[in-house]
Amino acid sequence: MRFAPRRHEGQGLKRTIIFTIVIGIASGAVWYHLTSLDGLPGSIIGTILGADTAYASGYSERGFRAIQPRMSQENVQELLGPPLVETWSYYEPRNRFGCTALYFEHDALVSWFYNECESLGIGAGMAMAEVRRRFKAPDEVIWWYSRSPRSLNYRERVVHFSNGRVTKKIAHWYFD
């Protein structure tokens, strides 16, 4: 007795192939999301909106990934070199000096938060070493390894320190 061929014989194979492709794409997307500093959503959004990111000269993604909590500032600088910008933050109410944040580039003061800094003799261009002599140690130091030269969207790479040790690192998209 002869059996007629089944009409849907090839559909099982097609479904298996489609299922395998979908699983492969999904697995690749999950892997990329977990291994990319910006994650899959950040990479997609960055591709659509564009990125205007300038990195510090010694910055590398590999070095940034190697940063661990409690690592010293010296260890971070060995991995990434000097930051583009260094911020000193003071958490006491208005810092009893009247300044809550100081921003440095190339070891020179470029800006500050609250005008009371000026009454203390703090001004643009002052060397970091001189500011350090006038102020107490900051509660937090923040090293900025990226920024947007044109104040647009960019990939933010930041390392926070307290008492000279890493407390947090940030890698995400900054939307302006």
FIDRENPA-473587 format. One record per residue: residue number from 0; residue in one letter; x, z, y of N, C-alpha, C in turn. Coordinates in pm, whole numbers, plus 32768, in hexadecimal, padded with zeros to 4 digits. Atoms other than C-alpha are relative to their C-alpha. Example, Ala and Ser with C-alpha at 12.3 -4.5 7.8 and 13.67 -1.06 7.14 Angstrom:
ATOM    nr   rest    nxx    nzz    nyy   caxx   cazz   cayy    cxx    czz    cyy
ATOM     0      A   8059   8000   7F89   84CE   830C   7E3E   805A   8000   8078
ATOM     1      S   7FAE   7FFA   7F89   8557   82CA   7F96   7FB3   8049   806D
! end
This chain:
ATOM    nr   rest    nxx    nzz    nyy   caxx   cazz   cayy    cxx    czz    cyy
ATOM     0      M   8053   8000   7F8D   8000   8000   8000   8059   8000   807B
ATOM     1      R   7FB4   8011   7F85   807B   7FA1   814F   7FBF   804E   8070
ATOM     2      F   8034   7FB9   7F8B   805B   8077   8283   801A   7FAD   807C
ATOM     3      A   7FEF   8047   7F80   8029   7FE3   83D7   8062   8052   8056
ATOM     4      P   7FA2   7FB6   7FAB   813E   803B   84CD   7FB4   8053   8068
ATOM     5      R   8041   7FAA   7F9C   80E9   8157   85B7   801C   7FC8   808B
ATOM     6      R   7FF3   8038   7F7A   80AC   80EA   8718   805B   8055   8059
ATOM     7      H   7FBA   7FA7   7FA5   8152   8219   87B7   8087   802E   7FC6
ATOM     8      E   7F85   7FD9   8041   828C   8222   86E2   8073   800F   8063
ATOM     9      G   7F92   7FFC   7F9F   837A   81DF   8809   7FEB   8067   806D
ATOM    10      Q   801A   7FA0   7F94   82D3   82DA   88F3   8049   8084   7FEB
ATOM    11      G   7FB8   7F83   801B   8374   8408   884C   8091   7FF6   802E
ATOM    12      L   7F77   8016   7FD6   84CC   8377   8889   800A   7FFA   8099
ATOM    13      K   8000   8009   7F6E   8478   8324   89F4   7FEF   808A   803E
ATOM    14      R   8016   7F79   7FCD   83F8   8485   8A2F   807E   8056   7FF1
ATOM    15      T   7F84   7FB5   8017   8534   8517   8999   806B   7FD8   8065
ATOM    16      I   7F9E   8031   7F9F   860D   843E   8A79   7FDE   8034   808C
ATOM    17      I   802A   7FD1   7F7B   8544   8496   8BB1   8016   8096   800C
ATOM    18      F   7FED   7F6F   7FFF   8548   8608   8B58   8094   8023   800E
ATOM    19      T   7F70   7FE8   7FFA   86C2   85FD   8B24   8036   7FE1   808B
ATOM    20      I   7FD4   8024   7F78   86F6   8550   8C74   7FD4   806A   8065
ATOM    21      V   8034   7F9A   7FA4   8619   864B   8D2C   804D   8083   7FF1
ATOM    22      I   7FB4   7F84   8019   86C9   8773   8C89   808F   7FF1   8035
ATOM    23      G   7F78   8019   7FCD   881B   86D8   8CDE   8007   8009   8097
ATOM    24      I   8004   7FFB   7F6E   87BD   86A8   8E4C   7FE8   808E   8030
ATOM    25      A   801D   7F75   7FDA   872A   8806   8E65   8079   8059   7FEA
ATOM    26      S   7F88   7FAF   801D   885E   889F   8DC2   806D   7FE4   8067
ATOM    27      G   7F9C   8024   7F9B   8941   87E1   8EB0   7FDE   803B   8088
ATOM    28      A   802B   7FC7   7F80   8874   8854   8FDD   8017   8097   8002
ATOM    29      V   7FEA   7F6E   8007   8883   89C1   8F6C   8095   801D   8007
ATOM    30      W   7F70   7FED   7FFD   89FA   89A6   8F2D   8036   7FEC   808E
ATOM    31      Y   7FD1   801C   7F78   8A33   890B   9086   7FD6   8070   805F
ATOM    32      H   8032   7F95   7FA9   895B   8A14   912E   8053   807F   7FEF
ATOM    33      L   7FB4   7F85   801B   8A1F   8B2D   9088   8093   7FF5   8026
ATOM    34      T   7F71   800F   7FE4   8B78   8A9B   90CC   801F   7FD3   808E
ATOM    35      S   7FEA   802C   7F77   8B4B   8A0E   922B   7FF2   8075   8060
ATOM    36      L   800B   7F94   7F9F   8B89   8AF9   934F   7F7D   7FF9   804E
ATOM    37      D   807C   8010   7FB3   8A58   8A6B   9402   7F84   7FF9   7FA9
ATOM    38      G   8073   800C   805A   897B   8A4F   92CE   7FC1   7F76   800C
ATOM    39      L   8041   8081   8001   88A2   8925   927F   7FAA   7FEA   807D
ATOM    40      P   8051   8017   7F88   87A7   895A   939C   8057   7FE8   807C
ATOM    41      G   7FA7   8012   7F8D   88C2   897D   949A   8042   7F78   8001
ATOM    42      S   7FC1   8084   8009   896B   8842   941D   7F9E   7F91   8020
ATOM    43      I   8066   8066   7FE4   8829   877A   9428   7FDE   7FFF   8095
ATOM    44      I   8022   7FF6   7F72   87CE   87F9   9583   8075   7FCD   8055
ATOM    45      G   7F8B   802F   7FB7   8931   87BC   95FB   800E   7F6A   7FFD
ATOM    46      T   7FFA   8091   800B   8925   8658   957D   7F97   7FC0   805A
ATOM    47      I   806D   8037   7FAF   87DA   861A   962C   801B   8015   8096
ATOM    48      L   7FF0   7FDE   7F72   8826   86CC   9776   808C   7FE4   8037
ATOM    49      G   7F76   8015   7FD5   899C   8692   9780   8045   8084   801A
ATOM    50      A   7FB1   7F87   7FEA   8AB3   878E   97A6   8069   7FE5   806B
ATOM    51      D   7F9C   8008   7F97   8B95   87CC   98CF   805B   8079   7FF0
ATOM    52      T   7FB0   7F8B   8023   8C90   88B8   9832   8093   7FE7   8017
ATOM    53      A   7F6F   7FFF   7FF2   8DF3   88FD   98A1   8031   807E   7FB9
ATOM    54      Y   7FC9   7F90   804C   8EC1   89DC   97BB   8088   8027   8038
ATOM    55      A   7F79   7FD2   7FDE   8FF5   8AAE   97FF   8064   7FAC   7FB1
ATOM    56      S   7F9E   805C   803C   9131   89ED   97AB   8026   8026   7F71
ATOM    57      G   7FDB   7FD7   8087   917F   8ABB   9672   7F8C   8013   7FA1
ATOM    58      Y   8077   7FE8   8052   901A   8ACD   95F2   7FFB   7FA3   7F87
ATOM    59      S   801F   8051   8076   8FCB   8A57   9492   7F8B   8042   7FB8
ATOM    60      E   8071   7FC9   804B   8E93   8A80   93C1   8032   8058   7F8E
ATOM    61      R   7FC6   7FB3   8070   8F69   8AF9   92A2   8030   8089   8030
ATOM    62      G   7FD2   7F81   7FC8   900C   8C04   937C   7F8C   805A   8026
ATOM    63      F   8074   7FB1   7FD8   8EBB   8C72   9405   7FBC   803E   7F86
ATOM    64      R   803C   7FCB   807C   8E30   8C98   92A5   8050   8075   7FC7
ATOM    65      A   7FAA   7F99   8039   8F59   8D74   924A   7FF5   8087   8048
ATOM    66      I   800D   7F83   7FB5   8F03   8E79   9352   7FA0   805D   7FB7
ATOM    67      Q   804E   7F9A   8047   8E81   8FB9   92B3   7FEC   807A   8059
ATOM    68      P   8013   7F83   7FB5   8DEF   90FC   933F   807A   805A   7FF3
ATOM    69      R   7F91   7FA0   7FF6   8EF5   91FE   93A8   808A   7FBD   800B
ATOM    70      M   7F81   8046   7FED   9002   90F1   93CA   8031   801D   808F
ATOM    71      S   7FC9   7FE1   7F7C   90EC   9136   94F1   7FFE   7F84   805B
ATOM    72      Q   7FF8   806E   7FA0   90FB   9066   962E   807B   7FA9   7FE5
ATOM    73      E   7F86   804A   801E   925D   9004   95CE   7FEB   7FA1   7F8A
ATOM    74      N   801C   8056   8075   91E7   8F80   947B   7FA9   7F8A   8026
ATOM    75      V   8058   806D   7FD5   90D4   8EB4   9520   8050   7F9B   8051
ATOM    76      Q   7FB1   805C   7FAF   91C9   8E23   961A   8062   7FB0   7FA9
ATOM    77      E   7FAB   804B   805E   92B1   8DC2   94FA   7FB2   7F8E   7FC0
ATOM    78      L   8054   8065   8040   918E   8D02   945D   7FD2   7F93   8061
ATOM    79      L   8042   805D   7FA4   90FA   8C61   9596   8048   7FE8   8084
ATOM    80      G   7FBE   800D   7F7F   91ED   8C86   96B4   7FB0   8049   806B
ATOM    81      P   8047   7FBA   7F95   917E   8D05   9808   7F76   7FC2   8018
ATOM    82      P   8086   8034   7FE5   900F   8CE5   9869   7FFB   7FB2   8083
ATOM    83      L   8015   8044   7F80   8F89   8C09   997F   7FE0   8065   806D
ATOM    84      V   802E   7F9A   7FA1   8EE6   8D35   9A29   8003   8087   7FBA
ATOM    85      E   8006   7F78   8032   8F08   8EAC   99FA   7FA6   8050   805D
ATOM    86      T   805B   7FAC   7FB1   8DF5   8F98   9A6C   8019   8091   7FDE
ATOM    87      W   7FF9   7F6F   8013   8E1B   910D   9A9D   7F79   8039   8027
ATOM    88      S   8083   7FC4   7FE4   8CD2   91CA   9A86   800B   8097   8002
ATOM    89      Y   8005   7F6F   7FF0   8C8E   932C   9AF5   7F6E   802A   7FF2
ATOM    90      Y   8089   7FD9   801C   8B58   93E0   9A75   7FD1   807D   8047
ATOM    91      E   802D   7F8C   7FB4   8B58   951B   9B42   7FA4   7FCB   806E
ATOM    92      P   8058   8030   7F96   8A45   9505   9C44   8053   7FD2   8079
ATOM    93      R   7FB9   8040   7F91   8ADD   9417   9D42   8094   8025   8001
ATOM    94      N   7F71   7FEC   8018   8C33   947E   9CBA   8042   8066   805E
ATOM    95      R   7FD2   7FA2   7F99   8C57   958D   9DC4   805F   7FBE   8063
ATOM    96      F   7FB1   804F   7FA0   8D33   9484   9E69   7FA4   7F9D   8048
ATOM    97      G   8059   8062   7FC5   8C0A   93A1   9EB3   800F   7F75   7FC4
ATOM    98      C   7FEF   8082   8044   8C80   9284   9DD2   7FD5   8011   7F6F
ATOM    99      T   8026   7FF6   808D   8BE4   9241   9C7F   8040   7F96   7FA9
ATOM   100      A   7FBE   8068   804F   8C95   9102   9C15   8065   7FB5   8056
ATOM   101      L   7F96   804B   7FBD   8DD6   9052   9C74   8023   7F88   7FA8
ATOM   102      Y   7FE7   807C   804A   8E24   8EE9   9C0E   8089   7FC9   8026
ATOM   103      F   7F78   8031   7FEB   8F87   8E68   9BE3   8014   7F79   7FBD
ATOM   104      E   7FD0   807D   803B   9018   8D0F   9BA8   8095   7FF8   801D
ATOM   105      H   7F6D   800D   7FF1   918F   8CD7   9B71   803B   807E   803E
ATOM   106      D   7FCC   7F7E   7FD3   91D0   8E4A   9BAC   7FE7   801F   8093
ATOM   107      A   8022   7FE4   7F75   9133   8E41   9D07   7F69   8015   800C
ATOM   108      L   808D   7FE3   7FEA   8FE7   8ECE   9D80   7FBE   7F8B   8047
ATOM   109      V   8047   8071   7FC3   8EED   8DB9   9DCC   7F78   8029   8037
ATOM   110      S   8081   7FD2   7FCC   8DA3   8E75   9DFB   7FE1   808A   7FC9
ATOM   111      W   8026   7F78   8028   8CF2   8FC2   9DCF   7F6B   8010   8015
ATOM   112      F   808E   7FE2   7FF3   8B9B   9059   9DB9   7FEF   807B   8057
ATOM   113      Y   801B   7F9F   7F95   8B30   9125   9EE8   806D   7FF8   806A
ATOM   114      N   7FA4   800F   7F8F   8BCE   9106   A03D   8054   807C   801C
ATOM   115      E   7FB2   7F87   7FE9   8C4A   926D   A037   8092   7FF0   7FD4
ATOM   116      C   7F76   8018   802C   8D80   91E6   9F8A   8059   7FE2   8079
ATOM   117      E   7FB1   8026   7F8A   8DF3   9156   A0D7   8029   807B   8051
ATOM   118      S   7FDF   7F88   7FB3   8DE3   92AC   A17F   806F   8051   7FBE
ATOM   119      L   7F93   7FBC   8048   8EDB   9324   A076   8083   7FB1   800A
ATOM   120      G   7F88   8052   7FF1   8FD1   9218   A0DD   8012   7F9A   7F92
ATOM   121      I   7FFB   8063   806C   8F7F   9137   9FB8   7FD6   7F7A   803A
ATOM   122      G   8022   8084   7FCB   8F81   8FC5   A00C   802F   7F90   7FA6
ATOM   123      A   7FDE   8077   804E   8F9C   8E6A   9F7D   8096   7FE6   8005
ATOM   124      G   7F73   8020   800C   90F6   8E0D   9F04   8058   8078   7FDE
ATOM   125      M   7FB1   7F89   801F   9164   8F74   9EC6   802D   7FFB   7F6E
ATOM   126      A   7FCA   8003   8088   9243   8F8F   9D94   7FBB   8068   7FA9
ATOM   127      M   8040   7FA6   805F   91AB   902F   9C60   804B   8084   7FF8
ATOM   128      A   7FB0   7F85   800A   92C9   9129   9C52   7FE3   805D   8076
ATOM   129      E   801F   7FAE   7F8A   927C   91A0   9DB5   7F75   803F   7FF3
ATOM   130      V   8088   7FCB   8014   9108   91C7   9D66   8005   8070   7F98
ATOM   131      R   7FF4   7F9C   806A   9168   9287   9C2B   8037   8084   8038
ATOM   132      R   7FC9   7F88   7FC3   9232   937C   9D00   7F96   804A   8054
ATOM   133      R   8063   7FC3   7FA6   9109   93BB   9DE9   7F84   8035   7FB7
ATOM   134      F   807A   7FDD   8049   8FF3   93DA   9CE5   8023   8046   7F7D
ATOM   135      K   7FEF   7FC7   8085   8FC7   94A3   9BAB   7FF0   7F91   7F99
ATOM   136      A   8010   8063   806A   8FC8   93EE   9A5F   7F6C   7FDA   7FF3
ATOM   137      P   808D   8028   800D   8E8A   9321   9A30   7FC2   8035   7F80
ATOM   138      D   8048   7FD7   8079   8D7F   938F   993A   7FFD   7F8F   7F9A
ATOM   139      E   8002   8074   8059   8D79   922F   98AC   804E   7F90   8042
ATOM   140      V   7FB9   8078   7FD5   8E59   90FE   98C6   7FC3   7F8C   7FB2
ATOM   141      I   803D   8075   8040   8DC4   8FA9   987C   8059   7F88   801A
ATOM   142      W   7FAF   8079   7FF5   8E92   8E74   9834   7FA8   7F88   7FE5
ATOM   143      W   804F   807B   8008   8DE9   8D25   986F   805C   7F8E   7FD8
ATOM   144      Y   7FAE   806E   8031   8E80   8C0C   97A0   7FC0   7F78   8017
ATOM   145      S   8040   8080   7FDF   8D8B   8B02   9815   7FAB   8012   807C
ATOM   146      R   805A   8002   7F8D   8CBE   8AA1   9942   7FD8   7F70   801B
ATOM   147      S   802B   8085   7FD8   8C0D   897D   99E0   803C   7FDF   8087
ATOM   148      P   7FC5   8024   7F7E   8CD6   88D3   9AF2   7F97   7FD7   8067
ATOM   149      R   8067   802F   7FA2   8B94   8847   9B8A   7F81   8055   7FFD
ATOM   150      S   8074   7FA5   800A   8AAA   8970   9B45   7F8C   7FC0   7FB5
ATOM   151      L   8066   803B   8056   89EF   88BC   9A31   7FFE   804C   7F7B
ATOM   152      N   8004   7FC3   8085   89A2   8911   98C5   808C   7FF9   7FC1
ATOM   153      Y   7F7D   8003   8040   8AD5   8973   9800   8003   805F   7F89
ATOM   154      R   7FE9   7FAA   8074   8B57   8A18   96C4   804B   807C   802F
ATOM   155      E   7FC4   7F84   7FCD   8B9B   8B80   9725   8051   8043   7F92
ATOM   156      R   7FA6   7FB8   805A   8CC3   8C2F   9680   803A   8077   804C
ATOM   157      V   7FDF   7F87   7FB4   8CF5   8D97   96F3   8029   806F   7F9E
ATOM   158      V   7FD5   7F8D   804F   8DAA   8ECA   966C   7FF8   807C   8059
ATOM   159      H   800E   7F81   7FB8   8D51   902D   96DD   805F   8068   7FC4
ATOM   160      F   7FA4   7F96   8029   8E48   9150   96D1   7FD7   8083   803F
ATOM   161      S   8009   7F7A   7FC9   8E2D   92C5   9701   8079   804C   7FCD
ATOM   162      N   7F84   7FBA   8024   8F66   939C   9702   8064   7FA4   7FBB
ATOM   163      G   7F9E   805E   8035   9032   9265   96B4   7FE0   7FC5   7F78
ATOM   164      R   8027   8030   8085   8F71   9214   9573   7F82   7FAA   8007
ATOM   165      V   8076   8058   8004   8E75   9102   9521   7F85   8051   7FD8
ATOM   166      T   8081   7FC2   8021   8D11   9183   9528   7F98   7F97   7FDC
ATOM   167      K   8064   8068   8019   8C59   9038   951E   803E   7F79   8022
ATOM   168      K   7FDE   8089   7FD8   8C8E   8EC2   951F   7F80   7FAF   8002
ATOM   169      I   8079   804E   7FEC   8B8E   8DC8   9593   8023   7F6D   7FF3
ATOM   170      A   7FF3   8090   800E   8B71   8C5E   9527   7F73   7FC9   7FFC
ATOM   171      H   8084   803C   7FFB   8A36   8BAD   9594   7FF8   7F9C   8073
ATOM   172      W   8017   805C   7F92   89A5   8AAE   9681   7FD0   804D   8078
ATOM   173      Y   8030   7FCA   7F81   897E   8B11   97EB   7FB6   7F8F   8046
ATOM   174      F   8052   8065   7FBE   8865   8A53   9892   7FF3   8021   8093
ATOM   175      D   8006   7FE9   7F6F   8878   8A2D   9A07   7F8D   7FB1   803C
! end
